Amino acid sequence: MNTDVLLWAVYPYVAVAVLVGGLIWRYRYDKFGWTTRSSQLYETAVLRWASPMFHFGVLLVLVGHVGGLMVPKSWTEAVGVTEHAYHLMAVFIGTVAGLCTLIGMALLIARRRLTGPVFAATTRNDKAMYVVLGGVIVLGLWATVKANVAGGGYDYRETVSPWFRSLFVLRPDPDLMAGVPASFRVHVVAAFALFAFWPFTRLVHAFSAPVGYLTRPYVVYRSRDERSRPGLRPSRRGWDGSGR
């Protein structure tokens, strides 16, 4: 078994298996730890800007990757989107989204390091998560800039995308990745490493949704019955006079 088979036919399935198994284990045995471990109470000024920028960038990056990897090139051409138009749009939006994500994460890291209570609540796991996530983002930007700005352009939808889709039909084709530039290959390897690491970090909150709120019963509020609880001072509105 050569290196290409290990990297492009075995490694992705191992990473996804760790992702799924880790999520199941985390939910079963660490349900109370399934949280972002929010530090909003410690500092809000930087968080107010950094968090939306980071999450907005991540969302755009995710949408762009899903579209680029899962939608065949023939489909976009069938609806009138030329390769040149798609390339310009993907490079521009992808670069903006990647920069937003990277800047937002840099601000979050600076906030975590420079704000005492936030830094005190930072674990080794958090630090490792930032390194892996930041590495994936930087490698993705590097691949985009190197191939499409500094280089003559590279159409990954003819190689990486078909290979990625072949994983879903359980017929991986490592030969498709043979001629892919090294920058893209390293980015893919790092991305699957992030998937494997995902369940064991605070990033696990991305798989949570407040679905229970849709069916949760109403919270009933009752006013205090002063006749049944003697000895309490009569309540009054906050704008009432002091009685002087």
Helices and strands as residue ranges (DSSP letters): H 3-5, I 6-10, H 11-29, G 31-33, H 47-70, H 73-78, H 83-114, H 116-120, H 124-148, G 156-158, H 160-168, G 174-177, H 182-197, G 198-200, G 202-207, H 212-215
